[in-house]
Amino acid sequence: MHHARQHAERRTSERRHRLAHEAARLMAEGGIRDYQQAKLKAAERLGIRDDASLPRNREIDEALREYQRLFQRDAQSDALRTRREAALHALEFFHAFHPRLAGRVLDGTADAHTPVVLHLHADDADAVARFLADAGIPAEALSRRLRLDRAREHDAPAWAFHADGVAFELVVLPLDALRQAPLSSIDERPMQRASASQLRTLLAAEETAGPGSPGAGT
């Protein structure tokens, strides 16, 4: 019985590992952004149907970083730098809404498919729509469901647009979310976010360290 259980646990662990790496490959090569979608598509491709074998988002995130490091280092590094520089301009442009950079452009896993995600803060979400209209920026209205904390979910209004070949996504949160970031889908902790000054510091540190350095893309 003990050996049978060990064997079953080892098989489940091996399947989780395979699924995590296949999901990471799909995200890296296919432009899939959602972890849940990636893991389900990976399970379908590998013919694995038991829920116990589905990897956690954290496992996929780690596999994605490894895949990019091994197979996409130069291209991914260039795409990341382009998006971080574009994000800095956008943070300065939307300064009236206390913007913060979030997501893969900040955490270092962005590629050529990844939009720059900014959290804007305003109790009147329509103020962002008016600002975009006044600036002559055509944007598509969206909605993004975020977890404000372990008890509350929030359907946040969002707008998507392109500028200079880079996709942007603006997610509008209440002003009080400036103090407490929504929870990450990777580790269920408050999301890492960066202000313009923090991103400027990150870019300067990367410039000093040089491409491919351990400090770049973290």
C-alpha positions, 0 to 999 in steps of 0.5 A: 500500500505504501509503495503504491501510494508513493508511486501514485504520488510520483506519477502525479508529480511528474504529470504536474511538472509536464503540464507546468512546462507545456503551459509555460511553452504555450504562454511563451510561444502562443501568447496565452496570457491567462494561467488557467487557460494555459494549464487547461490547454496543456492538459488537453494537449497532453491528454491528462484529465485528473485535476490533481495533476494541474499545476499551481500558477506559481509552478507555471510562472517558474517554468515560464521564466526557465523557458524564456531564459533557455529559448527566448533570452535575447528576444524576450529581453528586447521586448521587455525593455521596450515595454518597460520604457513604454510603460514609463511614458504611460505612467507619466502621461496618466499621472493624474490617476496615480498609476501603477505598473503591474503584471508581466512587464513589471515581473520580468516575464513580458514578451512581444505578445504582452500588453503593458498593464497599468492600474489607474485609481479613480472613484469615477471610472468615467473620468478615465474614459473622458481623459482618453477621449480628450487625448484622442486615444481610441480605446476598447472598453473591457472588464477585469475581475480582480481579487481585492482581498481574500473575501472580495472580488471586483469587476474593474472597468478597463480600456485597451489600446495600442500606441507605437506598436505596444498594447496597453491595458488600463484597469481602473480601481477605486482610490483606496486600492492605491494603498492595498494592491489587489491579490496576485493570481500567482501567489495570492499575495498583494500584487507587485506594482511600481510607480513611475519613479520606481520603474525609472530606478529599475530601468536605470539599474538594468542599464547599469547591469547590462542585458542578461544580468541577474538583476534584469527582469526581476 
